[in-house]
């Protein structure tokens, strides 16, 4: 199996994807750096609740898209993946707005539970940054008909994107529904 390369895209497409990815990462970093202090609220805000719904729904759309392509239903695969991307994009906007309003919510658990929380949170954050360009390259290759290249990168993108979506739901649950 050959590894995915960036040679599948024109330099303009690569620059555009990396610029958009960089902008998204910079936006999140700026919001995190210049938001109010940590909120001690044990109750999730409306935006936090929306975030978990969007994240979980994106994960379900990804799974549905995978099931559709396994069944060779390309039309529904495309619909599911565009839906997952749309849900993830709306999530990102909602996430930035939420953090701009409330800042970071500290985890209140202790001991082993606190360690488990950070074991989930740290890779979630790292992979959330990585998924932006991966998802954009994957969608571009599928949309532009570069199916062999799309398949190669999708094998990497799908598990990471699923992890980010589902670990986001887990982080929310741990923040707001555990002691």
Secondary structure, DSSP 8 states (H G I E B T S, - for coil): -----GGGS-HHHHHHHHHHHHHHHHHHHHHHHTS-S-B--SS--HHHHHHHHHHHHHHHHHHHHHHHHHTT-HHHHHHHHHHHHHHHHHHHHHHHHHHHHH--B-----HHHHHHHHHHHHHHHHHHHHHHHHHHHHHHHHHTT-HHHHHHHHHHHHHHHHHHHHHHHHHHHHHHH--
